[in-house]
Amino acid sequence: MAKPTNKEKHYLFDNPRNVKLLFRIYYSCLLLLLVLDFFLHKHAIFGWERWPEFYAVFGFVACVALVLAAKYILRPMVKRRENYYDK
């Protein structure tokens, strides 16, 4: 097998086929976990913890709430005028 003539190094994810394979594996694992959530017993304390996909929805909503709070509440608190350091 002949070695490539160019000195450029090739990495694993430079090949689009490898990236597609990685995404297929990722989505397959995601689908498997979502399906398993319907069949596995949950040791829930509150009633809403027994809902299917509760923790996935809760995590997504919490993430969106944190981003919105950071953008619209916290950013105006720490934001300075454009010429703040020119004084």
C-alpha positions as CSV (number, residue, x, y, z in Angstrom):
1,M,0.0,0.0,0.0
2,A,1.5,3.3,-1.1
3,K,1.7,6.2,1.4
4,P,0.0,9.5,0.5
5,T,2.3,12.0,-1.1
6,N,0.9,15.0,0.6
7,K,2.0,15.8,4.2
8,E,-1.4,16.8,5.4
9,K,-2.6,14.7,8.3
10,H,-6.0,13.0,8.1
11,Y,-8.2,12.7,11.1
12,L,-11.0,10.3,11.8
13,F,-13.8,12.8,11.4
14,D,-12.5,14.5,8.3
15,N,-14.3,11.8,6.3
16,P,-18.1,12.6,6.0
17,R,-18.9,8.9,6.1
18,N,-17.4,8.6,9.6
19,V,-19.5,11.6,10.8
20,K,-22.7,10.1,9.4
21,L,-21.9,6.9,11.2
22,L,-21.3,8.7,14.4
23,F,-24.7,10.5,14.1
24,R,-26.4,7.2,13.3
25,I,-25.0,5.6,16.4
26,Y,-25.9,8.6,18.5
27,Y,-29.5,8.7,17.3
28,S,-29.8,4.9,17.7
29,C,-28.7,5.2,21.3
30,L,-31.1,8.1,21.9
31,L,-34.0,6.2,20.4
32,L,-33.2,3.1,22.5
33,L,-33.1,5.2,25.7
34,L,-36.5,6.8,24.8
35,V,-38.1,3.5,24.2
36,L,-36.6,1.9,27.3
37,D,-38.1,4.8,29.4
38,F,-41.6,3.4,28.7
39,F,-40.7,-0.1,30.1
40,L,-38.3,0.5,33.0
41,H,-39.6,0.8,36.5
42,K,-39.2,4.2,38.1
43,H,-38.7,4.7,41.8
44,A,-40.7,7.9,41.8
45,I,-41.7,9.9,44.9
46,F,-44.0,12.4,43.1
47,G,-46.7,11.5,40.6
48,W,-45.3,13.6,37.8
49,E,-42.0,11.6,37.9
50,R,-43.8,8.6,36.5
51,W,-44.8,10.4,33.3
52,P,-43.0,9.1,30.3
53,E,-40.0,11.3,29.3
54,F,-40.5,13.6,32.3
55,Y,-36.8,14.1,33.0
56,A,-36.0,14.8,29.3
57,V,-38.7,17.5,29.1
58,F,-37.8,18.9,32.5
59,G,-34.1,19.2,31.4
60,F,-35.0,20.9,28.2
61,V,-37.3,23.4,29.8
62,A,-34.8,24.1,32.5
63,C,-32.1,24.7,29.9
64,V,-34.2,27.1,27.9
65,A,-35.2,28.9,31.1
66,L,-31.6,29.4,32.1
67,V,-30.6,30.8,28.7
68,L,-33.6,33.2,28.7
69,A,-32.8,34.3,32.2
70,A,-29.2,34.9,31.4
71,K,-30.1,36.9,28.3
72,Y,-32.9,39.1,29.5
73,I,-32.3,39.3,33.3
74,L,-28.6,38.8,34.1
75,R,-27.1,40.5,31.0
76,P,-28.7,43.9,31.6
77,M,-27.3,43.7,35.2
78,V,-23.7,43.3,34.2
79,K,-23.7,45.1,30.8
80,R,-21.8,48.4,30.5
81,R,-22.0,51.3,28.1
82,E,-19.8,51.1,25.0
83,N,-17.5,54.0,26.2
84,Y,-17.3,52.8,29.8
85,Y,-13.5,52.4,29.9
86,D,-12.8,55.6,27.9
87,K,-13.6,57.8,30.9
